Amino acid sequence: MAIVLDGERLAARMKMELADRVSRLIAIGRSVGLATVLVGDDGPSAKYVAMKHADCAAVGIQSFDFHLSASATQRELLDLIGELNANPQIHSILVQLPLPAGMDEEQVLLAIDPNKDVDGLHPVNLGKLVLGAPGPLACTPAGIVELLAAHEVPVAGQHVVIVGRGTTIGRPLSLLMASKRTGCNAAVTQIHTGVQDLGSYTRQGDVIVAAAGVASLITADMVKPGAAVVGAGTSWDGKKLLSDVDEAVKEVAGWVTPRIGGVGPMTRAMLLRNAVLAGERAT
């Protein structure tokens, strides 16, 4: 039976450490400020933003909530981002995606000051990742690296197979895993659902990360015995959250994330860490 990669427990520990760092800033008259921007009334997006504010409160980060109506124009959103960029009380900015139809997400994300990019997905910060330069890291990829390291999963010199090529997980994760950093330095193969016979690739992986958003995409017969398997992609069946990793994989893998409580809590913890780092830089 596989060891569970428990993101809930690790994220809780990280929040305690971040709360201590925030308290030290407060002690010298500083603060950490995170602004969230929600456009429209998408239910899951609103719930996600509310969770972010709860997380901020838990570690002492001051959060600012900005909500534009679904009828807001692109110009109004860009003007708001400009104001947040110029506000010294706000050290990081989260624009919740997806945006309403008709808005240019790329233009919106480009408008955020790279130093205030809490998601680590601004092209400047992705470029720093390519160059190996310091900068905010994409939250889910960074969380996956931390989760594997905390459970002592061998990664350096191992073969990591990533299923998915999205800009939030697959692409930055492939760069991160191949970089010469602690907990990384792996040989990386990146594939996607358009590739025939995915199993012929995944069975070669010492670590498999599924980030395609296809329920039960990775089945037990696609996993090398003893491999670590991370379900980073999710989808919904009604109100039930489904993982890209089939439940039966735990009978073959050496380590596996649970359906709930694996990567998700780590993504949220990494966002908090990026926010705290931004606040520390501002001092």
URQUI-V631182 format. One record per residue. N is the residue number from 1. RES is the residue in one letter. D_FIRST is the distance of its C-alpha to the first C-alpha in whole Angstrom. Layout:
n res d_first
N RES D_FIRST
N RES D_FIRST
//
This chain:
n res d_first
1 M 0
2 A 4
3 I 7
4 V 9
5 L 12
6 D 15
7 G 18
8 E 20
9 R 20
10 L 21
11 A 23
12 A 25
13 R 25
14 M 27
15 K 29
16 M 30
17 E 31
18 L 33
19 A 35
20 D 36
21 R 37
22 V 39
23 S 41
24 R 42
25 L 44
26 I 45
27 A 47
28 I 49
29 G 50
30 R 47
31 S 45
32 V 42
33 G 43
34 L 41
35 A 42
36 T 41
37 V 42
38 L 42
39 V 44
40 G 44
41 D 42
42 D 39
43 G 37
44 P 33
45 S 35
46 A 37
47 K 34
48 Y 32
49 V 36
50 A 36
51 M 32
52 K 34
53 H 37
54 A 35
55 D 32
56 C 36
57 A 37
58 A 34
59 V 35
60 G 39
61 I 39
62 Q 42
63 S 41
64 F 44
65 D 44
66 F 46
67 H 46
68 L 48
69 S 49
70 A 48
71 S 51
72 A 51
73 T 52
74 Q 51
75 R 54
76 E 53
77 L 49
78 L 50
79 D 53
80 L 51
81 I 48
82 G 51
83 E 52
84 L 49
85 N 49
86 A 52
87 N 51
88 P 50
89 Q 49
90 I 46
91 H 44
92 S 41
93 I 41
94 L 39
95 V 40
96 Q 38
97 L 37
98 P 38
99 L 41
100 P 44
101 A 45
102 G 48
103 M 47
104 D 46
105 E 43
106 E 43
107 Q 46
108 V 45
109 L 42
110 L 45
111 A 47
112 I 45
113 D 46
114 P 43
115 N 43
116 K 42
117 D 40
118 V 37
119 D 34
120 G 35
121 L 36
122 H 40
123 P 41
124 V 42
125 N 39
126 L 37
127 G 40
128 K 39
129 L 35
130 V 37
131 L 39
132 G 37
133 A 39
134 P 38
135 G 38
136 P 36
137 L 32
138 A 31
139 C 29
140 T 26
141 P 25
142 A 26
143 G 24
144 I 21
145 V 22
146 E 22
147 L 19
148 L 17
149 A 20
150 A 19
151 H 15
152 E 17
153 V 15
154 P 18
155 V 20
156 A 24
157 G 25
158 Q 22
159 H 22
160 V 21
161 V 21
162 I 23
163 V 23
164 G 26
165 R 29
166 G 31
167 T 33
168 T 30
169 I 27
170 G 27
171 R 30
172 P 30
173 L 27
174 S 28
175 L 31
176 L 29
177 M 26
178 A 29
179 S 31
180 K 32
181 R 30
182 T 28
183 G 24
184 C 25
185 N 27
186 A 25
187 A 26
188 V 26
189 T 26
190 Q 27
191 I 27
192 H 27
193 T 27
194 G 31
195 V 29
196 Q 29
197 D 26
198 L 24
199 G 21
200 S 23
201 Y 23
202 T 19
203 R 18
204 Q 20
205 G 18
206 D 17
207 V 16
208 I 17
209 V 19
210 A 20
211 A 23
212 A 25
213 G 25
214 V 24
215 A 21
216 S 18
217 L 20
218 I 17
219 T 15
220 A 12
221 D 15
222 M 16
223 V 14
224 K 14
225 P 11
226 G 10
227 A 12
228 A 12
229 V 13
230 V 15
231 G 17
232 A 20
233 G 22
234 T 23
235 S 25
236 W 26
237 D 26
238 G 29
239 K 28
240 K 24
241 L 23
242 L 21
243 S 18
244 D 19
245 V 15
246 D 14
247 E 11
248 A 10
249 V 9
250 K 6
251 E 5
252 V 7
253 A 7
254 G 7
255 W 8
256 V 10
257 T 12
258 P 13
259 R 15
260 I 18
261 G 18
262 G 17
263 V 20
264 G 22
265 P 23
266 M 23
267 T 26
268 R 28
269 A 27
270 M 29
271 L 31
272 L 32
273 R 32
274 N 34
275 A 37
276 V 37
277 L 38
278 A 40
279 G 42
280 E 42
281 R 44
282 A 46
283 T 47
//
